[in-house]
Amino acid sequence: MAEECKIVYQGGEGEIVEKKSRFIATVAPVRTEEEALSFIEAVRKKYWDARHNCFAYVIGERNESARCSDDGEPQGTAGKPMLDVLIGNGLHNTAVVVTRYFGGVLLGTGGLVRAYSAAVKEGIASSVIITRIRGVKLEISTDYTGLGKIQYILGQRGIRILNSEYTDAVRLEVLLAEEVKEQVKAEITEGTNGQAGLNETEALWFAEIDGVPTVLGSMSGSES
């Protein structure tokens, strides 16, 4: 299972004009082929009067499902270049439809490839892209003597505290990437002489969004 991957957190729309033809790229996050096909159909209905609605999507941590369509454009001039941009940007669980309103001027195969690729790049640029990380929610319990050391260890690694509770003792919640969790736990144990309590409460996916650690979904349930 991949430790992390790039996904679309919030889809967007970008547009370019090439020799009077409009190319509108609509990007969306999808988790299944059914969601991808539903999204594609919705865009087709929205732009029902367009000459072409070409699409591409990638689903799975290793892009197990990757499909594309030229929708009437010359073979290989739309869908494949669009798919190449998604894969080239390292995106997963993402679909894009590029709608073309023909401007009356033929672009040629090379021109079409460049236009469809550029449109997808614009769509991605207008979307919110995040890195989804596999990890755990860790609950740390400590007395006030060990608090400073724990805060120092977390700060050195850039780990933000998700929740905190201060009573007769201190309880902290943090999100740790799977690849560093054992190292962090060992450092806390050593730094507090084994006095801190460490409890992994949930395996999950998370991301840093605008500098804030955000849970995206449980490993045992649905995921974003």
C-alpha atoms as an extended CHARMM CRD file, in Angstrom:
* protein
*
       224  EXT
         1         1  MET       CA              0.0000000000        0.0000000000        0.0000000000  PROA      1               0.0000000000
         2         2  ALA       CA              1.3760000000        3.4140000000       -0.9560000000  PROA      2               0.0000000000
         3         3  GLU       CA              2.5190000000        5.6020000000        1.9380000000  PROA      3               0.0000000000
         4         4  GLU       CA              1.3440000000        8.7650000000        0.1960000000  PROA      4               0.0000000000
         5         5  CYS       CA             -0.0810000000       10.0090000000       -3.0750000000  PROA      5               0.0000000000
         6         6  LYS       CA             -1.2550000000       13.2290000000       -4.6950000000  PROA      6               0.0000000000
         7         7  ILE       CA             -5.0020000000       13.6980000000       -5.0850000000  PROA      7               0.0000000000
         8         8  VAL       CA             -7.4560000000       16.4710000000       -5.9290000000  PROA      8               0.0000000000
         9         9  TYR       CA             -8.9680000000       17.8570000000       -2.7360000000  PROA      9               0.0000000000
        10        10  GLN       CA            -11.1180000000       20.3880000000       -4.5670000000  PROA      10              0.0000000000
        11        11  GLY       CA            -11.7430000000       20.3060000000       -8.2940000000  PROA      11              0.0000000000
        12        12  GLY       CA            -11.4670000000       23.3120000000      -10.5590000000  PROA      12              0.0000000000
        13        13  GLU       CA            -12.0070000000       24.5920000000      -14.0730000000  PROA      13              0.0000000000
        14        14  GLY       CA             -9.5010000000       26.1240000000      -16.4520000000  PROA      14              0.0000000000
        15        15  GLU       CA             -9.8110000000       27.4320000000      -20.0070000000  PROA      15              0.0000000000
        16        16  ILE       CA             -7.5670000000       28.2380000000      -22.9380000000  PROA      16              0.0000000000
        17        17  VAL       CA             -8.3520000000       29.5940000000      -26.4230000000  PROA      17              0.0000000000
        18        18  GLU       CA             -6.4110000000       28.2900000000      -29.4000000000  PROA      18              0.0000000000
        19        19  LYS       CA             -7.1580000000       29.6980000000      -32.8800000000  PROA      19              0.0000000000
        20        20  LYS       CA            -10.6860000000       30.6550000000      -31.7980000000  PROA      20              0.0000000000
        21        21  SER       CA            -11.4430000000       27.2020000000      -30.3400000000  PROA      21              0.0000000000
        22        22  ARG       CA            -12.3050000000       27.1990000000      -26.6100000000  PROA      22              0.0000000000
        23        23  PHE       CA            -10.9410000000       24.3610000000      -24.5080000000  PROA      23              0.0000000000
        24        24  ILE       CA            -12.5380000000       24.1390000000      -21.0500000000  PROA      24              0.0000000000
        25        25  ALA       CA            -11.0160000000       21.6590000000      -18.5890000000  PROA      25              0.0000000000
        26        26  THR       CA            -13.1200000000       20.4910000000      -15.6340000000  PROA      26              0.0000000000
        27        27  VAL       CA            -11.2550000000       18.5260000000      -12.9500000000  PROA      27              0.0000000000
        28        28  ALA       CA            -12.7940000000       16.4920000000      -10.1250000000  PROA      28              0.0000000000
        29        29  PRO       CA            -11.7660000000       13.9590000000       -7.4650000000  PROA      29              0.0000000000
        30        30  VAL       CA            -13.1890000000       10.4560000000       -8.0130000000  PROA      30              0.0000000000
        31        31  ARG       CA            -12.7930000000        7.2090000000       -6.0700000000  PROA      31              0.0000000000
        32        32  THR       CA            -14.3950000000        4.6950000000       -8.4370000000  PROA      32              0.0000000000
        33        33  GLU       CA            -15.0400000000        4.2590000000      -12.1420000000  PROA      33              0.0000000000
        34        34  GLU       CA            -18.7420000000        4.7620000000      -11.4330000000  PROA      34              0.0000000000
        35        35  GLU       CA            -18.0000000000        8.1760000000       -9.9140000000  PROA      35              0.0000000000
        36        36  ALA       CA            -15.7590000000        9.0380000000      -12.8620000000  PROA      36              0.0000000000
        37        37  LEU       CA            -18.4050000000        8.0910000000      -15.4400000000  PROA      37              0.0000000000
        38        38  SER       CA            -21.0780000000        9.9860000000      -13.5140000000  PROA      38              0.0000000000
        39        39  PHE       CA            -18.8720000000       13.0860000000      -13.4500000000  PROA      39              0.0000000000
        40        40  ILE       CA            -18.1320000000       12.8000000000      -17.1800000000  PROA      40              0.0000000000
        41        41  GLU       CA            -21.8340000000       12.4990000000      -17.9780000000  PROA      41              0.0000000000
        42        42  ALA       CA            -22.6440000000       15.5380000000      -15.8450000000  PROA      42              0.0000000000
        43        43  VAL       CA            -20.0660000000       17.6490000000      -17.7060000000  PROA      43              0.0000000000
        44        44  ARG       CA            -21.4080000000       16.4270000000      -21.0530000000  PROA      44              0.0000000000
        45        45  LYS       CA            -24.9000000000       17.5360000000      -20.0290000000  PROA      45              0.0000000000
        46        46  LYS       CA            -23.5980000000       20.9130000000      -18.8930000000  PROA      46              0.0000000000
        47        47  TYR       CA            -21.7860000000       21.4760000000      -22.1960000000  PROA      47              0.0000000000
        48        48  TRP       CA            -24.2930000000       19.6210000000      -24.3680000000  PROA      48              0.0000000000
        49        49  ASP       CA            -23.8000000000       22.0140000000      -27.3000000000  PROA      49              0.0000000000
        50        50  ALA       CA            -20.0130000000       21.5760000000      -27.5250000000  PROA      50              0.0000000000
        51        51  ARG       CA            -18.3130000000       19.8090000000      -30.4290000000  PROA      51              0.0000000000
        52        52  HSD       CA            -16.2850000000       17.5000000000      -28.1920000000  PROA      52              0.0000000000
        53        53  ASN       CA            -16.1640000000       16.4220000000      -24.5230000000  PROA      53              0.0000000000
        54        54  CYS       CA            -12.9750000000       14.3970000000      -24.2290000000  PROA      54              0.0000000000
        55        55  PHE       CA            -12.0220000000       12.7630000000      -20.9350000000  PROA      55              0.0000000000
        56        56  ALA       CA             -9.3340000000       10.9850000000      -18.9600000000  PROA      56              0.0000000000
        57        57  TYR       CA             -9.2440000000        9.5280000000      -15.4680000000  PROA      57              0.0000000000
        58        58  VAL       CA             -6.9080000000        7.6250000000      -13.1610000000  PROA      58              0.0000000000
        59        59  ILE       CA             -8.1300000000        5.6020000000      -10.1730000000  PROA      59              0.0000000000
        60        60  GLY       CA             -6.1790000000        3.6550000000       -7.5660000000  PROA      60              0.0000000000
        61        61  GLU       CA             -2.9140000000        4.0620000000       -5.7010000000  PROA      61              0.0000000000
        62        62  ARG       CA             -1.0650000000        2.6460000000       -8.7150000000  PROA      62              0.0000000000
        63        63  ASN       CA             -3.5280000000        3.9330000000      -11.3060000000  PROA      63              0.0000000000
        64        64  GLU       CA             -5.0370000000        0.4600000000      -11.6260000000  PROA      64              0.0000000000
        65        65  SER       CA             -7.8510000000        2.0180000000      -13.6900000000  PROA      65              0.0000000000
        66        66  ALA       CA             -6.7850000000        4.5210000000      -16.3310000000  PROA      66              0.0000000000
        67        67  ARG       CA             -9.1000000000        5.3990000000      -19.2110000000  PROA      67              0.0000000000
        68        68  CYS       CA             -9.4080000000        8.1290000000      -21.8130000000  PROA      68              0.0000000000
        69        69  SER       CA            -11.4950000000        9.1280000000      -24.8250000000  PROA      69              0.0000000000
        70        70  ASP       CA            -10.9110000000       11.3380000000      -27.8730000000  PROA      70              0.0000000000
        71        71  ASP       CA            -14.6930000000       11.7870000000      -28.3290000000  PROA      71              0.0000000000
        72        72  GLY       CA            -14.4770000000       12.2270000000      -32.0770000000  PROA      72              0.0000000000
        73        73  GLU       CA            -11.1430000000       14.0480000000      -32.2880000000  PROA      73              0.0000000000
        74        74  PRO       CA             -8.4270000000       12.3340000000      -34.3820000000  PROA      74              0.0000000000
        75        75  GLN       CA             -7.1780000000        9.2680000000      -32.5330000000  PROA      75              0.0000000000
        76        76  GLY       CA             -4.5180000000       10.0060000000      -29.9280000000  PROA      76              0.0000000000
        77        77  THR       CA             -4.8460000000       13.7930000000      -30.0740000000  PROA      77              0.0000000000
        78        78  ALA       CA             -6.9970000000       14.3930000000      -26.9800000000  PROA      78              0.0000000000
        79        79  GLY       CA             -7.6310000000       11.6050000000      -24.4600000000  PROA      79              0.0000000000
        80        80  LYS       CA             -4.1020000000       10.1750000000      -24.3630000000  PROA      80              0.0000000000
        81        81  PRO       CA             -2.3780000000       13.5710000000      -23.9790000000  PROA      81              0.0000000000
        82        82  MET       CA             -4.8600000000       14.4200000000      -21.2230000000  PROA      82              0.0000000000
        83        83  LEU       CA             -4.1260000000       11.1300000000      -19.4620000000  PROA      83              0.0000000000
        84        84  ASP       CA             -0.3950000000       11.7610000000      -19.8110000000  PROA      84              0.0000000000
        85        85  VAL       CA             -0.7620000000       15.1040000000      -17.9970000000  PROA      85              0.0000000000
        86        86  LEU       CA             -2.6230000000       13.4800000000      -15.0770000000  PROA      86              0.0000000000
        87        87  ILE       CA             -0.0040000000       10.7330000000      -14.7530000000  PROA      87              0.0000000000
        88        88  GLY       CA              2.8560000000       13.1670000000      -15.3290000000  PROA      88              0.0000000000
        89        89  ASN       CA              1.6200000000       15.2690000000      -12.4100000000  PROA      89              0.0000000000
        90        90  GLY       CA              1.5240000000       12.1820000000      -10.1940000000  PROA      90              0.0000000000
        91        91  LEU       CA             -2.2280000000       12.4570000000       -9.6240000000  PROA      91              0.0000000000
        92        92  HSD       CA             -4.4600000000        9.6190000000       -8.4360000000  PROA      92              0.0000000000
        93        93  ASN       CA             -8.2460000000        9.3020000000       -8.1440000000  PROA      93              0.0000000000
        94        94  THR       CA             -8.7360000000       12.1680000000      -10.5710000000  PROA      94              0.0000000000
        95        95  ALA       CA            -10.9240000000       12.7450000000      -13.6270000000  PROA      95              0.0000000000
        96        96  VAL       CA            -10.8510000000       15.5480000000      -16.1770000000  PROA      96              0.0000000000
        97        97  VAL       CA            -13.1180000000       16.4590000000      -19.0730000000  PROA      97              0.0000000000
        98        98  VAL       CA            -11.9530000000       18.9150000000      -21.7080000000  PROA      98              0.0000000000
        99        99  THR       CA            -14.8110000000       20.5110000000      -23.5890000000  PROA      99              0.0000000000
       100       100  ARG       CA            -14.0490000000       21.9760000000      -27.0090000000  PROA      100             0.0000000000
       101       101  TYR       CA            -16.0970000000       24.6080000000      -28.7660000000  PROA      101             0.0000000000
       102       102  PHE       CA            -14.7870000000       24.5840000000      -32.3340000000  PROA      102             0.0000000000
       103       103  GLY       CA            -13.6740000000       27.9790000000      -33.6040000000  PROA      103             0.0000000000
       104       104  GLY       CA            -13.6350000000       27.1870000000      -37.3060000000  PROA      104             0.0000000000
       105       105  VAL       CA             -9.8720000000       26.7830000000      -37.6880000000  PROA      105             0.0000000000
       106       106  LEU       CA             -8.2620000000       23.3350000000      -37.8760000000  PROA      106             0.0000000000
       107       107  LEU       CA             -5.3650000000       22.8710000000      -35.4610000000  PROA      107             0.0000000000
       108       108  GLY       CA             -3.7420000000       19.7470000000      -36.8750000000  PROA      108             0.0000000000
       109       109  THR       CA             -2.7430000000       16.7570000000      -34.7820000000  PROA      109             0.0000000000
       110       110  GLY       CA              0.1730000000       18.4900000000      -33.0710000000  PROA      110             0.0000000000
       111       111  GLY       CA             -1.9220000000       21.5440000000      -32.3010000000  PROA      111             0.0000000000
       112       112  LEU       CA             -4.6700000000       19.4220000000      -30.7920000000  PROA      112             0.0000000000
       113       113  VAL       CA             -2.2390000000       17.5210000000      -28.5670000000  PROA      113             0.0000000000
       114       114  ARG       CA             -0.7680000000       20.7920000000      -27.2820000000  PROA      114             0.0000000000
       115       115  ALA       CA             -4.1760000000       22.3880000000      -26.7550000000  PROA      115             0.0000000000
       116       116  TYR       CA             -5.7190000000       19.4850000000      -24.8430000000  PROA      116             0.0000000000
       117       117  SER       CA             -2.5860000000       19.0960000000      -22.7240000000  PROA      117             0.0000000000
       118       118  ALA       CA             -2.4710000000       22.8170000000      -21.9500000000  PROA      118             0.0000000000
       119       119  ALA       CA             -6.1650000000       22.8480000000      -21.0120000000  PROA      119             0.0000000000
       120       120  VAL       CA             -5.6950000000       20.0240000000      -18.4970000000  PROA      120             0.0000000000
       121       121  LYS       CA             -2.7430000000       21.8710000000      -16.9620000000  PROA      121             0.0000000000
       122       122  GLU       CA             -4.9670000000       24.9390000000      -16.5360000000  PROA      122             0.0000000000
       123       123  GLY       CA             -7.6400000000       22.8070000000      -14.8970000000  PROA      123             0.0000000000
       124       124  ILE       CA             -5.1320000000       21.3150000000      -12.4740000000  PROA      124             0.0000000000
       125       125  ALA       CA             -3.7320000000       24.7700000000      -11.6860000000  PROA      125             0.0000000000
       126       126  SER       CA             -7.2250000000       25.9360000000      -10.6810000000  PROA      126             0.0000000000
       127       127  SER       CA             -7.7660000000       22.8850000000       -8.4320000000  PROA      127             0.0000000000
       128       128  VAL       CA             -6.5860000000       22.2690000000       -4.8850000000  PROA      128             0.0000000000
       129       129  ILE       CA             -4.0370000000       19.4340000000       -4.9570000000  PROA      129             0.0000000000
       130       130  ILE       CA             -2.8910000000       17.7660000000       -1.7330000000  PROA      130             0.0000000000
       131       131  THR       CA             -0.6070000000       14.9120000000       -0.7320000000  PROA      131             0.0000000000
       132       132  ARG       CA             -2.5970000000       12.1980000000        1.0260000000  PROA      132             0.0000000000
       133       133  ILE       CA             -0.5130000000       10.4520000000        3.7010000000  PROA      133             0.0000000000
       134       134  ARG       CA             -1.0790000000        7.0590000000        5.3070000000  PROA      134             0.0000000000
       135       135  GLY       CA             -0.6720000000        7.2550000000        9.0440000000  PROA      135             0.0000000000
       136       136  VAL       CA             -2.1520000000        6.9890000000       12.5100000000  PROA      136             0.0000000000
       137       137  LYS       CA             -3.7680000000        9.1580000000       15.1330000000  PROA      137             0.0000000000
       138       138  LEU       CA             -1.5960000000        8.9510000000       18.2300000000  PROA      138             0.0000000000
       139       139  GLU       CA             -2.8120000000        9.8700000000       21.7120000000  PROA      139             0.0000000000
       140       140  ILE       CA             -0.0320000000       10.9920000000       24.0510000000  PROA      140             0.0000000000
       141       141  SER       CA             -0.6320000000       11.2290000000       27.7890000000  PROA      141             0.0000000000
       142       142  THR       CA              1.9330000000       12.8350000000       30.0810000000  PROA      142             0.0000000000
       143       143  ASP       CA              2.4220000000       14.7620000000       33.2770000000  PROA      143             0.0000000000
       144       144  TYR       CA              3.4680000000       18.4030000000       33.0640000000  PROA      144             0.0000000000
       145       145  THR       CA              7.1170000000       17.4810000000       33.6530000000  PROA      145             0.0000000000
       146       146  GLY       CA              7.3350000000       15.6610000000       30.3230000000  PROA      146             0.0000000000
       147       147  LEU       CA              5.2540000000       18.1290000000       28.3210000000  PROA      147             0.0000000000
       148       148  GLY       CA              8.1090000000       20.4040000000       27.3050000000  PROA      148             0.0000000000
       149       149  LYS       CA             10.2190000000       17.5520000000       25.9860000000  PROA      149             0.0000000000
       150       150  ILE       CA              7.3050000000       16.1640000000       23.9610000000  PROA      150             0.0000000000
       151       151  GLN       CA              6.5310000000       19.5810000000       22.4940000000  PROA      151             0.0000000000
       152       152  TYR       CA             10.1890000000       19.9410000000       21.5450000000  PROA      152             0.0000000000
       153       153  ILE       CA             10.2740000000       16.5500000000       19.7960000000  PROA      153             0.0000000000
       154       154  LEU       CA              7.0790000000       17.2860000000       17.8730000000  PROA      154             0.0000000000
       155       155  GLY       CA              8.2770000000       20.7820000000       16.9610000000  PROA      155             0.0000000000
       156       156  GLN       CA             11.6140000000       19.4890000000       15.6470000000  PROA      156             0.0000000000
       157       157  ARG       CA              9.7310000000       17.2200000000       13.2490000000  PROA      157             0.0000000000
       158       158  GLY       CA              7.1420000000       19.8210000000       12.2840000000  PROA      158             0.0000000000
       159       159  ILE       CA              4.3110000000       17.7450000000       13.7470000000  PROA      159             0.0000000000
       160       160  ARG       CA              1.3350000000       19.8940000000       14.7080000000  PROA      160             0.0000000000
       161       161  ILE       CA             -0.8640000000       19.0400000000       17.6690000000  PROA      161             0.0000000000
       162       162  LEU       CA             -4.3730000000       18.1090000000       16.5390000000  PROA      162             0.0000000000
       163       163  ASN       CA             -6.0800000000       18.3470000000       19.9420000000  PROA      163             0.0000000000
       164       164  SER       CA             -4.9430000000       19.0070000000       23.5030000000  PROA      164             0.0000000000
       165       165  GLU       CA             -6.4940000000       18.6130000000       26.9300000000  PROA      165             0.0000000000
       166       166  TYR       CA             -4.9830000000       20.0080000000       30.1150000000  PROA      166             0.0000000000
       167       167  THR       CA             -6.3300000000       18.7320000000       33.4460000000  PROA      167             0.0000000000
       168       168  ASP       CA             -4.3430000000       17.1090000000       36.2680000000  PROA      168             0.0000000000
       169       169  ALA       CA             -2.3620000000       15.5590000000       33.3850000000  PROA      169             0.0000000000
       170       170  VAL       CA             -1.9620000000       16.3990000000       29.6940000000  PROA      170             0.0000000000
       171       171  ARG       CA             -3.4450000000       14.5650000000       26.7250000000  PROA      171             0.0000000000
       172       172  LEU       CA             -2.3090000000       15.3840000000       23.1860000000  PROA      172             0.0000000000
       173       173  GLU       CA             -3.4860000000       14.0470000000       19.8320000000  PROA      173             0.0000000000
       174       174  VAL       CA             -1.2390000000       14.1180000000       16.7820000000  PROA      174             0.0000000000
       175       175  LEU       CA             -1.2440000000       12.6620000000       13.2780000000  PROA      175             0.0000000000
       176       176  LEU       CA              1.8510000000       10.6740000000       12.3440000000  PROA      176             0.0000000000
       177       177  ALA       CA              2.8900000000        9.3620000000        8.9410000000  PROA      177             0.0000000000
       178       178  GLU       CA              3.2560000000        5.5860000000        8.9600000000  PROA      178             0.0000000000
       179       179  GLU       CA              6.9020000000        5.8110000000        7.9250000000  PROA      179             0.0000000000
       180       180  VAL       CA              7.9540000000        7.9130000000       10.9500000000  PROA      180             0.0000000000
       181       181  LYS       CA              5.5810000000        6.7930000000       13.6950000000  PROA      181             0.0000000000
       182       182  GLU       CA              7.9160000000        4.2500000000       15.3200000000  PROA      182             0.0000000000
       183       183  GLN       CA             10.8000000000        6.7400000000       15.3560000000  PROA      183             0.0000000000
       184       184  VAL       CA              8.6360000000        9.4400000000       16.9350000000  PROA      184             0.0000000000
       185       185  LYS       CA              7.2470000000        7.0530000000       19.5410000000  PROA      185             0.0000000000
       186       186  ALA       CA             10.7790000000        5.9130000000       20.4170000000  PROA      186             0.0000000000
       187       187  GLU       CA             11.9750000000        9.5140000000       20.7950000000  PROA      187             0.0000000000
       188       188  ILE       CA              9.0560000000       10.3880000000       23.0750000000  PROA      188             0.0000000000
       189       189  THR       CA              9.5930000000        7.2730000000       25.1690000000  PROA      189             0.0000000000
       190       190  GLU       CA             13.2970000000        8.0250000000       25.5390000000  PROA      190             0.0000000000
       191       191  GLY       CA             12.7570000000       11.7470000000       26.1280000000  PROA      191             0.0000000000
       192       192  THR       CA             10.2790000000       11.1290000000       28.9470000000  PROA      192             0.0000000000
       193       193  ASN       CA             12.0820000000        8.1240000000       30.4420000000  PROA      193             0.0000000000
       194       194  GLY       CA              9.1570000000        5.9240000000       29.5070000000  PROA      194             0.0000000000
       195       195  GLN       CA              6.6670000000        7.9970000000       31.4990000000  PROA      195             0.0000000000
       196       196  ALA       CA              4.5230000000        9.1090000000       28.5350000000  PROA      196             0.0000000000
       197       197  GLY       CA              1.5770000000        6.9700000000       27.4860000000  PROA      197             0.0000000000
       198       198  LEU       CA              1.3200000000        6.2910000000       23.7620000000  PROA      198             0.0000000000
       199       199  ASN       CA             -1.8330000000        4.8960000000       22.1830000000  PROA      199             0.0000000000
       200       200  GLU       CA             -2.5510000000        4.5160000000       18.4500000000  PROA      200             0.0000000000
       201       201  THR       CA             -6.2910000000        5.1400000000       18.2880000000  PROA      201             0.0000000000
       202       202  GLU       CA             -6.9300000000        4.9980000000       14.5410000000  PROA      202             0.0000000000
       203       203  ALA       CA             -5.2610000000        4.1460000000       11.2350000000  PROA      203             0.0000000000
       204       204  LEU       CA             -6.1800000000        6.7880000000        8.6830000000  PROA      204             0.0000000000
       205       205  TRP       CA             -5.3620000000        9.0140000000        5.7310000000  PROA      205             0.0000000000
       206       206  PHE       CA             -4.4950000000       12.6360000000        6.4010000000  PROA      206             0.0000000000
       207       207  ALA       CA             -3.0030000000       15.7090000000        4.7480000000  PROA      207             0.0000000000
       208       208  GLU       CA             -1.6740000000       19.1390000000        5.5770000000  PROA      208             0.0000000000
       209       209  ILE       CA             -4.2230000000       21.5890000000        4.1630000000  PROA      209             0.0000000000
       210       210  ASP       CA             -3.3130000000       25.2690000000        4.5080000000  PROA      210             0.0000000000
       211       211  GLY       CA             -0.8630000000       24.2090000000        7.1920000000  PROA      211             0.0000000000
       212       212  VAL       CA             -3.4960000000       22.3770000000        9.2310000000  PROA      212             0.0000000000
       213       213  PRO       CA             -3.3900000000       18.5800000000        9.7530000000  PROA      213             0.0000000000
       214       214  THR       CA             -6.6880000000       17.2580000000        8.3940000000  PROA      214             0.0000000000
       215       215  VAL       CA             -8.1170000000       13.7490000000        8.5970000000  PROA      215             0.0000000000
       216       216  LEU       CA             -9.3500000000       12.5780000000        5.1850000000  PROA      216             0.0000000000
       217       217  GLY       CA            -10.7450000000        9.1800000000        6.1220000000  PROA      217             0.0000000000
       218       218  SER       CA            -10.2890000000        6.0300000000        8.1570000000  PROA      218             0.0000000000
       219       219  MET       CA             -8.2880000000        3.1130000000        6.7550000000  PROA      219             0.0000000000
       220       220  SER       CA            -11.1580000000        0.8310000000        7.7780000000  PROA      220             0.0000000000
       221       221  GLY       CA            -13.8680000000        2.9870000000        6.2270000000  PROA      221             0.0000000000
       222       222  SER       CA            -14.3100000000        5.3560000000        3.3220000000  PROA      222             0.0000000000
       223       223  GLU       CA            -11.4710000000        7.5360000000        2.1580000000  PROA      223             0.0000000000
       224       224  SER       CA            -11.1930000000       10.7620000000        0.2140000000  PROA      224             0.0000000000
